[in-house]
Amino acid sequence: MNRSKFTGAVNQHPGGGKWSTAMRLLDRRTQLVIALLACGRTLAGLCDLLVAAAMYALFLLLQGHAPVHLFLRGTPTTLSVAWITAVLVTLRTVMDLTSAKLCFAHIQTLQTNLLLRLVRGYSEVQWAKFAECSRSELAHIAIHTTREAADFYHRWIELSATVITVAAMTTAIVYQNVLMACGFGVMFGGLYALHRFGVRSKLQAAVGSREESFRLLHRDVIDVMSAGKEIRTYNLRSFSLARIQEQAQRMARESTRVVFLPQIGRAVADQGAVLLFLAMMIAVQMFRSDAHQMLALLAFYFVLCRRLLPLISQISFIMGQVESSYENVRVVYATLIECERYRDKTPSLQLPELGFALQLERVRFAFDEGPAILCEVDLQVREGEIVILQGLSGVGKSSLLNLIAGVLRPQEGALRVNRSRIAYVPQEIALLDDSIRNNVLFGLDYATDEDVLNSLRAAGLEAFVGAQALGLQSRIGDNGALLSGGQRQKLGLARALLRGSDLLLLDEATSALDEESEQWILEGLRSSGKTVLLATHRDRAAGFADRVLRFENSQLVEALTNPVVSC
């Protein structure tokens, strides 16, 4: 990503701790839902403790000993305790599946919300800042990074529930055997020390490097795909593959580290837990003289350890995953902050005077601290008038049209126009990988197929559409790859004409058309009664205009007359 003011802050760490940053990314309602989901997963885990207690009582009853501190009233029977145990096992299964499903569903919703917040933020950023960024990298953050950020909350839910469940089970073991509880405590302390001082820093470095290499790889792949014609023409396949290979190998190395490092703690926890369970069995044998109660305790410990041993291993593994996924939370949060910082403020609406479609008074514009592109421009365009804007590339034609369309904001001066009645055809027409119909509609939901065909006819595409096997439903490929340059421009014109706008802004909108097609379209615009501003290099378009203006040294000059403004 280009290190502009907008994107550069993404690599900076926001203020506050990790958890505070993660919570600031969520609204209050989502925070509450996350807490409730964690409680649900915890309750499902605690059911194992109840099952263990029921099994303990059941084994005592099977040996003819009544449990003295069972939670049942009266004298329990073996059958009643067996039924209760079966109900608890069923309840635990239902709670586990239900809470897991709710958790997965909410995390998917959270990822969707983060994606939409980012896309909305991108769309509201000042155009000059947005234009500095790599579109592929912004797309990567919106799609990949938000998914990983949402997984952070999923992992936190599982980690919280697991820690609480293990704490409750350890408390139960303390009640039965303090020595065993101390053993669990030592094991937990060792796992934490291993993660905190042996794995954490290496994991953070690997995650940061992996995200950077993934970002660059995504950018390079998009660049290669976009330059497909040039790569084939110049036979640059080796160059493009080498460019991708470097980042792909780097990402593979760092991904291996990210996956392997948490496995260290899990492997230690697995074997340590087994040894701890064996020690617990030996302790029961040594310190419990009652054989009947020892058998019941073994059943109690077995049920607990059946869950406790995997949970101990899971804690270490999830801690590593939480560390790795936090980097994505930080990137999403920093990006949203930058989007808000450079948010494009919508100016108050100023309508032109009666009889005018557009009025500019002493308008000045420049990019950042650069030289003025437009300097004190005065321009009045009457309704139904056709005005041609001419000049060399980079003199301000597109900037003026972008100001009128609302893409850019003037630094000084007044701009009066009814933007709800504007249609704009830019130099680079963005087309969807979709049908002809949906590309012409482009978000309109009230136009009929007849309206679409009429706009295509006015743009000179009726014959082309009629020749397609699927007609309006024919797909045009990625960004119109199946169309010629002229057909792309005609489709953009059809999209603008469908809106029925009074003011058409055309930025080199006929540059790819042959002379006959251009003449036919300009004659149609001339007879339509619409107000048209056409930026073009072609002199022949001047014959259809009421006025021709040209740009010279940031000045707007009426053709064959003296300058109408000066800086």
N, C-alpha and C positions, 0 to 999 in steps of 0.2 A: 504494500500500500504506500502510495506517495506520502512522504512525511510532511503533510500540510499541518496547519494549525488544528484542523478538524480531526485528522486521523492520528496525529502524533501522540495525542493524549491517551489513546487506547493502550499504549504500552506503558503508561505510568500507573502506579498503584494508587487507587483512591484512598482518601483518608479513612482512618478507623480500622478496627480489626476485621478479620475475615467474616465472622458471624454477623457483625453489624452491617457490613457491606452486603452480604447475602440477604439480610432482612430488608434493607433499604430498597432492594430491587423489587420487593413484593408490596402490594397494598395490604391494608389491615385484614381484609376479608380472606385473602389468600394465606396470610400468616396464620390466621385462625384455623383454616382448613388443614394446613400442614400440621399444626399442633394436634388437631383431632385425629388425623390419619396416624400420627405417631402413637397416640393413645390407643387407637384401635389395634395397631400392630403389637403394642405392648400387652394389651389384654389377651390377645391370642397367644402370646408367649407365656403369660402367667397361668394359662389353663394347664400347662404342663406341670406346674407345681401342684395344682389341685389333683391332677391325675396321679402324681407320685404319692400324695397323701392318701388317696383312695386305695391305691395298690398296697401301700403299707398296712392299712387297716384290713384289706382283704386277706393278705397273707397271715396276719395275726389270727383272724377269724378261722381261716382254714386249718390252723394249728390248735384251735380251741381256746385261744386267748382273746378276750374282748379288749378292744382299744379303749384306753381310759380317757383320752382327750379328743375323741372323734367329734366332728362338728354335728353329728346326728343326735337327735333326742331319743331317749328310751334305749332299749337294747337292740342294736342293729343285728340283722341276720346276714349270712354270707350272700344270699340271693339279692337282698336289697342293696348291699354294697357293690355287688357285681353289676347290678343295673345302673347304679349311680356312676360307676366307673365307665360303663359303656356310654352313658349319656354325656359325661365329661369329654370322652374321646371324640364323640360325634360333634359336640359343641366346639371343641378345639379345631377340628377340621373345617367346620363351617365358618367359624370366625377367621381362620387363617386364609381361606380362599376368598371370603367376602372382603376382608380388609386389604388383601393383596390386589384384588380386582379394582377396588375403589382407588387404591394408591396409584396403580398403573394408569387408570383413566384420568385421574387428576393431573398426573405428571405430563401426560400427553396434551391435556388442555393447557397446562402451564407453558409448555413449549410452544404451542400455537399462539398463545397470548404474547409471549416474548418476541416471537417472529413478527407478529402484526405490529407490536410496539416499535420494533426496529424499522420495519418497512415504512410505517407512518412517520417515524422520525426522519428517515432518509428523505421522504417526499416533502418534508417541511423545512429542510435545511436550505440555507441560502444557496442559490444556484452556483455562485462562484466557488463556494466551498465544496459543494457536491461534485462539481466538475473536476476538482483536483484529485478525487479519489478513484481508485480502481474499482470498477463495477463488480468484477469477479470476486474481489476480496470482501466487498460489502455483502455480496450474495453468500459468500462462505460464512461470514459471521451470522447472517440472518438464518441460514439453514442448519449448518453444522454446529456452530458454537452455541446457539440457543438450545439445541438438543442436549448437548453435553452439560450446559448450565442447568437445564431442568433435571438431568440425572443427578446433579449435586444434591438437590432437595430430596430426591428419592433415596439416595444413599444415606443422607442425614437421618431420614425417617427410620430406615432400617438400623442404622447405627444406634440411634437413641433407644429404639425398642429393644435392641439386643443388649445394650449395656444395662438397662433397667431390669430386663429379664434375668440376666446373669447375676445382678446384684441381689434380686429377690431369691434366686436359687441358692446363692452363696449364704444368704441370711438363714435359709432353711437348714443348710448344712452346718452353720454355726450352732444352730439350736440342737442339732444332733451330735456334732463333733467339732469342737473348737480347733483341734489340730488340723483337721481337713480344711477348714475354712482358712487357716493361716497358709496352708499350702496353695490354695487358690489365689490368695492375696499376693504371695510371692511370685506366682506365675504371671499374674496380671501386671505386677510392677515390672517384671523382666521384659514382658512383651512391649509395654509402653516405652521403657527405656530403649529397647531395640529400635522401635519405630521413631522415637523422638530424636535420638542421637546417631543412629546408624543408617536410617532409610530416608527420613523426611527431607533433608536438604538435597540429597541426590535425586529424589523423586521430583521435587519442585523444579530443579534445573532441567531434568529430562522432559517434564511436561511443557515447560516454557519453550524449550528447543523444538519439541515435536510440533507444537502449535505454530511456531514460526515457519518450520519447514513445510507443514501442511498448507499454510497460507500461500507460500511461494510456489508450491507445487500446483495448487489450484489455479493460481494466476498464470503460470507457464502453460498449463494444459489449455486454458481458455485462449491464451494468445496464439498457441499453435493451431487450434481449431479455427480461430478467426482468420488466420493468415494462410488458410489451406491452398488457395489459388497460387499465391506467391511461392509457397514451399514446393509445390509441384512444378511450377514453371522453372524455378532456379535449382531444382533438385537438391533441396536443403533438408532432406529427411534425416540425415545423420546429425546435422546441426540441431534440429528440433528435438530429436531423441536424446542427444547428449545433454541438452538444456533441462529436459525433464528428468533424466536419469540421476543427475546430481542431487536434486531435491528429493527424489523418490528414495534413494539410498540413505540419505540423511534421515528422512522420516522413518524408514524401516529400522534404523539403528536406535533412534530415540523411542520408538514405539515398543521395541523389544525391552528396553530398560524400564519403561513405564509399566509394562505388564509383568516383568520379572521381579522388580524390587518388592512389591507387596507380597509376592509368593514366599519371600524369605520368612516373614513373620508368620505366615500361615503354616509353613512347613514346621517351624519351631513349635508353634502352638499345637499342631496335630500330635507330634511325638511327645511333647511335654504333657499334654492332657492324658494321653494313654498311660504314661508313667505315673501321673498323679492318681489316676483311677486305680491302678494296681496298688499304689501305696495306701489308698483309702481302704481297699479290700483287706490288706494286711493289718491295718490299724483296727478295723472292725473285728477281725479274728483275734487280735491280741487283747483288746480291751473290753470286749463284750463276752461275758460268761454265759449268758442265756442264749442257747442255740436257737430257740424259737424266735426270739426278738432279733437275733442276728440275721436270720433268713428274711424277716420282714424288712430290716434295714437294708439288706442287699437289694431287695426289690425296689425300695425307695430310692437308693442311690443309683440303681440301674436306670430307672425311668428318668431321673434328673440328668444323669450323665449322658443318656442317649441324646438329649438336647443340649446339655451344657458343653460337651466336648466340641461339637460343630460350632456352637455359638462363640466359644473362645477363639477358635480359628477364624471365624467370620469377622470378629471385631477387628483383628489385625488387618485382614484383607480389605475391609470396608474403609478403615482409616486411610489406607493408601489410596483407595479410589476417591475418597472425599478430597484428599489433598490434590489429586490430579484434576478433578473436575472443577475445583474452585477457580482455577485459572480462567475457565470459560465464563464463570459468573462475573469475575472481575472485568473481562473484556466486554461483556454485554452491558454491565453497569456503566463502565467508562464511556462506551459508545453512546448510550442513551443520554448521559450527561453532556457529551459534546454536541449531540443533536439538539438538545435544548439550548445549549449555549449559543449555537449559530442558527437558531430557528429563525425562519423568515417571517418577519412581522407583517401581517396583512395591513396595508394602508387603508385609510378611510376612502370610501368610494366617491369619486368626483365625476359627475356626468358632464358631457360637453353641452354647449349651448344649442338651442334649437336650430336645426338645419345643418349641424356639423356632426360628423361621425368620430372626429378625433381632433384634439387640440393640445399642443405642447407649447409651454411658455418657459423659455430660458432653462431648458433641461440640460443638466450636466451629468456625465457618467464616466467612471474609470474603475478598473479592477484593482481593489486594494489600494496600495500607495503608488500605482503606476500612473503614467501620463493619461491625460483626459482623452477618451475615445470620442465622446460627444461633448461639445462645449457650447452652452447657452443656445441650444437649438430651439427655434420657434417654428412651429408647423401647424397649419390648420387644413384639414381635409373635409370637404363638404360631403354630404350624403350622396351616394351614387357616383362619386368621382373615382377615377382610376389614376393612380400616381405610381410612376416608375422610379425606383431608387437604384442609382448606378454608382460605380466606383470600384477601385482596385480591391483585391482581397485584403481584409483586415482593417478597412477604413471606418467601419462602424455600421454597415447595413444590417447585419444580423443582430448586433447589439441594440439598435433602434427597434427592430421588430420584437426582440425579446423584452424590451422595456414596455412596449405597447401591450404585449401578450401577458405581462405580469410575471414573466420568468425572472427578470432582473428588476431592481428598484433604482430609480434615479437618486443621485446624491443631492441634487439641488433642482429647483424648478417645479412646475406643476404639469401634471399629465392627466387630461380629462378624456375618459373613454368608458363606454359601457362594456365591461369585460364579459358580461353574460351573453353578449351578442357577437363574440369574436370566434373565428375559426382560424387555425394556424397550421400551415404546412411548412415544417422546418427543412433545412438542407438534408439532414439525416432522418429519414422517416423510419420510426420504430414500428415494426410489424410483428404480429404474434405468430407463433408456430401453430396456426389454427386455420379455419376455413376462410374463404373470401368473405363470406357473409359476416362472420364475427370480427374480421379485421375492419370492415367498413363500419359496422355498428360501434365498435370500440367503446363499449360501456353503455350505449343507448339501449333502453329497454322498451321504448314506445314505438320504434320505427318498424314498419312492415317489410316483407320481402319486396313488395312493389316499390316502396320508398328506396330500398337498397338498389334495386335495378335501375331506377330513375337516376340516382346519383352516379352509378357506374356508366350509364348511357351518357350523361353530361360530361364525364371525365374521359370518354372514349374507350371504355373497356367492355362495352356490351358484347361485341363480337368475340372477344377473347373468352369471356365467361360462357357464352353460348356454345363455344367449341369444347368446353370441358365436359367430361363424362358425368361428373357430379354437380355441374353448375355452380351455384352459390356455395355448395358444401365442399368444393374442392379445396384441398389444403395447399398452402403456399410455401411450406418449409420453414426452416429456422430463419427468422428475420427476412422472409421473402426470398430465400435462396433459389426457389424454383421460378422466380420472375426475373425479367430483364430489368435494367435500370429504369427504362421508360415506363414499364408496367408498374414498378414500385411507386414512381411519382404519380401516375394516374390513380393508383389505389389510394394514395395519400390525399389527392384532390377529391376523390369520391367521398372519403371519410369526412373531409371538411365541408363539402357541399351538402351532405346529408343532414348536417346540423342546422341548416337553414339560417345561418348567421348573416347579419347585415354587413359585417366588416371581415374581409378575407385578408390575411397576412400570408404572403407567399414568398418564401426565402429560396430563390433559385429553384422554384417548384417545377419549372419546365426545362431545366438545363439538360436533361437526358432525353428529351423528346426531339423527334425530327421536325423540320421546319413546317411541314404540312400539319402534323398533329398539334404543334404549338399554336399555329395560326387558328386552327379550328377551335381549340380550347379558349384562346384569348377572345375570339369573336363571341363565343358563348358567354363568357364573363361580361363582355361589353354590353350584350343585350339583356343580361339578367337584372340590371339595375343595382347590383351590389357595389359597395365601396371596396376598392381593391388597392392594397399596397403591395407591389411586386418588386422585390430586390432581384436584379438580374444583371449579367454581363452582356447580354445580347442586345444589340442596337435595334434589331428589327421589332422588338416588343414595343419600342417607343411609339410606333405608328398607331397603337391602340390606346394610348394614354392621353389623359387630359393635361397632365403635367409630367415633366421629367426632372428629377432632382439628382444631384450627384454630391458625393462626399469628397472633400479635399482638405487635408490637414485639420481634421476635427470640425470642419465647417460644412454646413449644408448649403449647397449652391443650386439655385434655379438654373437649369440648362439654358445657355445662350443669354444669360442675364447677369447682373451683378450679384454678389453674395447677399443672401437675405439676413444673415447674422454674421457676427464676427466675435472672436474671443477677446 
